[in-house]
Amino acid sequence: MNGTTGRQRIKKDHWGRIILLLGVVFLAAAVAAAVKWRPGEKPPPRPTAAVAGGSSREGAAEPEAPGGRNEERIKVTLFFESADALLSPEVREVPRASYDTVAQARGILEALFAGPRDPSLKLLWPPGTQAGPLFLLGKNELVVSVEGGRGEGSGGRAETIWGEYLALGSLVDTLLVNLPELSQVRVVVAGVEQETLAGHVDIRRPYGRIEDLIERLPPAEKEQ
């Protein structure tokens, strides 16, 4: 009786192991099917969800430095002096400033003060001229502080009334043609309100577009 009971106990242990093994196999198969991954295949990718205060870098392109290939640029119209002593347009590209009017105005003025690429056009502002502080008055008037250059902001042609008028017009029209959300530009010199740029043209008031100085409008302006 003892021998028979021992054999029965061994058989029960044997079948118990088999049932346990089959259960493990079925469980592994079910898990593999659920995640759609099989042993021997490449592991599934890790989640790339962004974390508060940062983002996942896996699978993402390395951001370009400022001025790199990913920098978005826009076309703008800059006004320089023509051979006929009027304002002639030159179309250029400048970086887009995230739809911020003041920052975009600064980028446009930097291009203007850098001078024309067309050798037939002349820069009306002397080398070294730059835009100082810029700010909005209300919703549509931009105040521009002109600094550097000869005479702290005087135009390169400011020895005459017409030359100073052209220098003022080149700045005002360049900004207002490219930034339609603006309607007026007020110019100050080195952050201080002055009567004139260089003794001729009154700059104590804001100016709208000075279209009588423009030799020809850009094609996009003519279509409007």
C-alpha positions in Angstrom: 0.0 0.0 0.0 2.8 2.3 0.8 4.5 1.7 -2.5 1.3 2.3 -4.4 0.7 5.6 -2.6 4.2 6.8 -3.3 3.8 6.1 -7.1 0.5 8.0 -7.1 2.1 11.0 -5.4 4.9 11.0 -7.9 2.5 11.0 -10.8 0.5 13.9 -9.3 3.7 15.9 -8.9 4.7 15.1 -12.5 1.4 16.3 -14.0 1.4 19.3 -11.7 4.8 20.4 -13.2 3.5 19.8 -16.7 0.4 21.9 -16.1 2.5 24.7 -14.5 4.9 24.7 -17.5 2.0 24.9 -19.9 0.5 27.8 -18.0 3.8 29.7 -18.2 4.1 29.1 -22.0 0.5 30.3 -22.6 1.1 33.4 -20.5 4.3 34.3 -22.3 2.5 33.9 -25.7 -0.4 36.1 -24.6 2.0 38.8 -23.4 4.0 38.7 -26.6 0.8 39.0 -28.7 -0.4 41.9 -26.6 2.7 44.0 -27.2 3.2 42.9 -30.8 6.7 41.9 -30.3 8.5 38.5 -30.7 11.8 37.3 -29.3 14.5 37.9 -31.8 12.9 41.0 -33.3 14.1 44.6 -32.6 12.8 45.9 -29.3 9.9 48.3 -29.6 10.8 52.0 -29.4 10.6 53.8 -26.1 7.8 56.4 -25.6 8.8 59.9 -26.8 6.2 61.9 -24.8 7.4 65.3 -23.8 8.1 65.9 -20.1 7.1 69.2 -18.4 10.0 71.6 -18.6 11.7 69.6 -21.4 11.2 67.3 -24.4 12.4 63.9 -25.5 15.4 64.1 -27.8 15.1 60.6 -29.1 14.3 60.6 -32.8 14.2 64.5 -32.9 16.4 66.6 -35.1 19.1 68.6 -33.5 18.0 72.3 -33.4 19.9 74.6 -35.6 21.9 77.5 -34.2 20.6 81.1 -35.0 21.3 81.8 -38.6 21.2 78.1 -39.5 19.3 76.3 -42.2 16.1 76.1 -40.1 15.9 79.9 -39.7 12.7 81.2 -41.4 13.3 84.3 -43.5 11.0 86.8 -45.1 11.3 89.2 -48.0 11.4 92.9 -47.2 11.7 96.1 -49.2 14.5 98.5 -48.2 14.7 102.1 -49.6 18.0 103.7 -50.7 18.9 106.7 -52.7 18.7 106.3 -56.5 20.7 108.2 -59.2 17.7 110.6 -59.5 18.0 111.5 -55.7 14.8 109.6 -54.9 14.1 106.5 -52.9 14.5 103.3 -54.9 13.5 99.8 -53.5 15.7 96.9 -53.0 14.2 93.5 -52.0 16.1 91.5 -49.5 15.6 88.7 -47.0 15.8 89.0 -43.3 15.1 86.6 -40.4 11.5 86.4 -39.3 11.3 87.6 -35.7 8.5 85.4 -34.3 5.8 87.7 -35.4 7.0 90.4 -33.0 6.7 93.9 -34.5 9.5 95.6 -32.5 11.9 92.7 -33.1 11.0 92.5 -36.8 11.6 96.3 -37.1 15.0 96.0 -35.6 16.0 93.3 -38.1 14.7 95.4 -41.0 16.7 98.5 -39.8 19.9 96.4 -39.4 19.6 95.4 -43.0 18.8 99.1 -44.1 21.8 100.5 -42.2 24.1 97.7 -43.7 23.6 99.4 -47.0 22.4 98.4 -50.5 23.8 95.5 -52.6 22.9 97.2 -55.9 26.0 99.4 -56.7 23.7 102.0 -58.4 22.0 102.7 -55.0 23.4 104.8 -52.2 23.1 104.4 -48.4 21.6 107.6 -46.8 23.0 106.9 -43.3 26.7 106.9 -42.5 28.6 103.8 -41.6 28.2 102.9 -37.9 24.6 104.0 -37.7 22.4 101.6 -35.8 19.0 101.3 -34.2 19.0 101.9 -30.4 15.9 101.2 -28.3 12.6 100.7 -30.2 9.2 100.8 -28.6 5.5 101.1 -29.5 3.3 104.1 -28.6 -0.2 102.8 -28.6 -0.8 100.1 -31.2 0.6 101.6 -34.4 3.3 104.2 -33.7 6.9 103.0 -33.5 9.6 105.1 -31.8 13.1 104.6 -33.2 16.2 105.8 -31.5 18.9 106.3 -34.2 22.5 106.1 -32.8 26.1 106.1 -34.0 27.3 107.3 -37.3 28.4 110.9 -38.0 26.6 113.5 -35.9 24.8 110.9 -33.7 22.3 109.8 -36.3 22.6 112.4 -39.0 22.2 111.1 -42.5 25.1 110.7 -44.9 23.4 113.3 -47.1 22.2 115.5 -44.3 24.3 118.5 -45.4 21.2 119.5 -47.5 17.5 119.8 -46.7 16.7 117.2 -49.5 19.4 114.8 -48.3 18.1 114.9 -44.7 14.6 114.4 -46.0 15.7 111.4 -48.0 17.4 109.9 -45.0 14.3 110.3 -42.9 12.1 109.0 -45.7 14.3 105.9 -46.2 13.9 104.9 -42.6 10.2 105.7 -42.3 9.1 104.2 -45.6 11.2 101.1 -45.1 9.4 100.4 -41.8 5.9 101.3 -42.9 6.0 99.4 -46.2 7.1 96.2 -44.5 5.1 96.5 -41.3 1.5 97.3 -42.3 0.4 97.1 -38.7 2.3 100.4 -38.1 1.0 103.7 -39.4 3.5 106.2 -38.0 7.2 106.3 -37.1 8.8 108.8 -34.7 12.6 109.2 -34.8 14.7 110.3 -31.8 18.5 110.7 -31.7 20.5 108.6 -29.2 17.3 108.2 -27.1 16.6 111.9 -26.9 13.9 113.9 -28.7 15.5 116.4 -31.0 14.2 119.2 -33.3 16.0 117.8 -36.4 18.4 115.1 -37.5 21.0 117.5 -38.6 19.5 121.0 -38.6 17.0 120.8 -41.5 13.9 118.5 -41.2 11.6 118.7 -38.1 11.5 115.3 -36.4 9.5 116.4 -33.3 6.4 114.7 -34.7 5.7 111.2 -36.0 5.7 110.6 -39.8 3.4 108.4 -41.9 4.6 107.1 -45.3 6.4 109.8 -47.3 5.4 108.5 -50.8 6.4 111.6 -52.7 10.0 110.5 -52.2 9.6 107.0 -53.6 10.8 106.7 -57.2 8.8 103.5 -57.7 6.8 101.2 -55.5 7.6 97.5 -55.2 5.4 95.2 -57.5 3.5 94.0 -54.4 2.6 97.5 -53.5 1.4 98.4 -57.0 -1.1 95.5 -56.9 -2.8 96.7 -53.8 
